[in-house]
Amino acid sequence: MVIRPYGYAIWEAIQDYLNVKFKETGHSNMYFPQFIPYSFIEKEASHVEGFSPELALVTIGGGKELEEKLVVRPTSETIVNHMFTQWIHSYRDLPLMINQWANVTRWEMRTKPFVRTLEFLWQEGHTAHATPEEAEKEALQMIDVYTKFAYEQAAIPVITGRKSKVETFAGAVRTYTIEAMMGDRKALQAGTSHNLGQNFSRAFGTQFTDENGQRQHIWQTSWAVSTRFIGGIIMTHGDDAGLMLPPKIAPIQVVIIPIWKKADEKTGVLNAASSVTEVLKSANIKVKVDDSDQRTPGWKFNFWEMKGVPLRIEIGPRDVSSGSVVISRRDVPGKQGKVFGISMEPSILVAYVKDKLDEIQSSLLERATSYRDSNIVDVSSYDELKEAISQGKWARGPWSASDAEELRVKEETGATIRCFPFEQPQGMKTCLMTGDPAEEVALFAKSY
Amino acid sequence: MVIRPYGYAIWEAIQDYLNVKFKETGHSNMYFPQFIPYSFIEKEASHVEGFSPELALVTIGGGKELEEKLVVRPTSETIVNHMFTQWIHSYRDLPLMINQWANVTRWEMRTKPFVRTLEFLWQEGHTAHATPEEAEKEALQMIDVYTKFAYEQAAIPVITGRKSKVETFAGAVRTYTIEAMMGDRKALQAGTSHNLGQNFSRAFGTQFTDENGQRQHIWQTSWAVSTRFIGGIIMTHGDDAGLMLPPKIAPIQVVIIPIWKKADEKTGVLNAASSVTEVLKSANIKVKVDDSDQRTPGWKFNFWEMKGVPLRIEIGPRDVSSGSVVISRRDVPGKQGKVFGISMEPSILVAYVKDKLDEIQSSLLERATSYRDSNIVDVSSYDELKEAISQGKWARGPWSASDAEELRVKEETGATIRCFPFEQPQGMKTCLMTGDPAEEVALFAKSY
């Protein structure tokens, strides 16, 4: 998959936000090699079992057959632990909290742009702690960073929770996830945070001397968000006319389309467009003028609608003389506003645009939330679950059944447990499958 | 090679600066796949000849032997052209100007941290133009961006020029380079910009319809700076005590070391240290307090000297009572300044620190420039060239001899033509090797 500039700019917006949050929470960026000796991958039993079917292997380097095959990283826990073992000696070296922005490779049979690709970009955080409590706290902190990003920046009302044992990351003790409902009502796992316990530290012998002089294995986490999130944004907010981007992550927040018929109108319209551009730019609004001669205004309207630009400003000859512009929202087709007096007082326009961008941001989140909520059905039996899933909805119901029962649901309905949500109804419940007591409800859905 | 946080922070400083300059000059970031079908690499004859000895090949994916081997990108011209061929149809699609930040792999036999590694990080710009003049202008513009970065940010007085035909990039018509003199007087090629002409567009059939309706091959450039630049900074400015980082790219510009002997002094000293920290931070100065109990002040002095932090601030009990601090420059050992009255008027300290950081920035560039100039010898004969190289210096002399003569110099002296510098002495000259007329002087040196 090639990521072209407009899509990549969304990734840059994701990076800019998360990078600040990661540093605020005490993490440093660094970089590990992407080629991992095959023997490293084999060290943690469930890890190799989970990843070996989808590895890309380098077998030839510099013209020679290699003695040991090199794995192109599918994720970096193994090489991270190889290094942590050399860096960590005492409790004074802990916590060790790092992150890397990198490409990873997983040999996928069925690919889908942004959502499931052979190579993708991501950040992977890796941390080492002296106690299990600290590791758990870190894993929860990072899924919270992702949740806030989803709600506040991407306007995606994810459901945050814990994965079932069956769905837990290969090598983790516990996996936390944010699950998003796409426009087709399939679930997208949009970010995960793993409490790795001592699984990797035992496999790699990563030990430290604690405050009492005892040798202990470190407690670890890892957490990741990838370019898949771009797919999540597209599939949450898009409609039949194309993308619909939340203003906070849109590469272009406002597109300006100058409209003229006669040649003598052109200069005035273009001058007005460029002075509006300057006004908005100096207020840190991301703006683009589409002043090409090649296309009609109608073509441009459709094009920028498809690109999901939140606001469109039209400036025609009459606007030039009245000092006004016409503003349309991408998320409310047909609805227009007209702002007057902007040649006299540019701050009026800035205030109006900022206000509309905020409105769009909230409105996209509200719309996605009510769509999500109207497509989750509370179920209390397997029949109800099957019914909900067959209608394309998500099913939420009490669950305490076995891994085997969970796999049976998957086989029979195509749905998996997306998570046990953090937000749970009060009181004891009865497992929808077995009728046994259940402490938690689980969320079932078909997923990407 | 693993890049740990302190080294990676230098890379982030390089990225932050260049990314802004690339966007200002009209480029967009994007991302191409790193696996390139082997058949792509073979299309441009000199390209495959240059790169085939150092390729890493993926031959197994998802458990199966692949039908076509995949090359782990050593550089992306081939896959870029494969895509450009699909994107570019008309002169209206030009210029197309993109950049990617990525990892690349070259199977190096002799590796050296940062300078020559099997995998490294870089940015690679790729542009397509309608005319050879535009491509040439772009190639020159980007080597100029690199030159300014080297001088103004990294304090490295590179010599900018054109590579000889022998040293030109595999597939380029012309390669421009910035060459830096390291502390051991070896040359480091720190960044290159290539005018690719139509070599790749002919190999890949990348054509456009020009304004007259004629089909033409596009004219291209590519240009790159890598994590090797970190090595360049270390080896330009370091001394026997360790690194010496230019303030503009230093991850930590000021380290504060609180000093106390008695327990009752500790609180006052630490409070003073943290208020000085806040003052400097709010002036956007990158500051770190080393207040650990584990180490002595002497140990800390040595440690942060080794790390190359430009300024050190000491705060002891007497400083607390007099409202002063002691400030030392990394680049002028032993020289200290004492700033008084800072508890009354914090702006005094900020002004002093900013002033010193500027002084260090200029002083590092001046020092490196005079070191460079005192180690370049003007030569007019091969004997003089050999003499200069054998003394470990660089030789600059008129050159119009053949590729074969150039290779002979390399064999006999170990030195190569680093570049024909843009800055040339006036008038016709006589080739140092052949006695024939020569238009330009070339710069010879041993290199990394």
Interface residues (C-beta under 8 A of the other chain):
Chain A: M1 V2 I3 R4 P5 G7 Y8 A9 W11 E12 S28 N29 M30 Y31 F32 P33 Q34 F35 S52 P53 E54 L55 A56 L57 V58 T59 I60 G61 G62 G63 K69 L70 V72 M83 R92 I98 A102 N103 T105 W107 M109 L118 E119 L121 Q294
Chain B: M1 V2 I3 R4 P5 G7 Y8 A9 W11 E12 S28 N29 M30 Y31 F32 P33 Q34 F35 S52 P53 E54 L55 A56 L57 V58 T59 I60 G61 G62 G63 K69 L70 V72 M83 R92 I98 A102 N103 T105 W107 M109 L118 E119 L121 Q294
